[in-house]
């Protein structure tokens, strides 16, 4: 019984490590879910610029709204 538990634990550790390393490789994640600030290949630089522009406009609009209240 003890031998079965150990091998099951070892199997689970191996599966968990394989899944974790594959996810990190495919998704570009580092340990502890820390993302690097590099863009993904499927997001163009132009799209990232538009996202940044939209965030800045939203921030400006919200700060103006706070001043008026």
TAVENRA-V727929 format. One line per field, one symbol per residue. ss: DSSP state (H for helix, E for strand, C for the rest). psi: psi as a letter, one per 40 degrees, with the letter a starting at -180 (. if undefined). Layout:
ss->???
psi->???
This chain:
ss->CHHHHHHHHHHHHHHHHHHHHHHHHHHCECHHHCECCCCCCCCCHHHHHHHHHHHHHHHHHHHHHHHHC
psi->ddddddddddddddddddddddddddefiiiffhiifiiidehiddddddddddddddddddddddde.
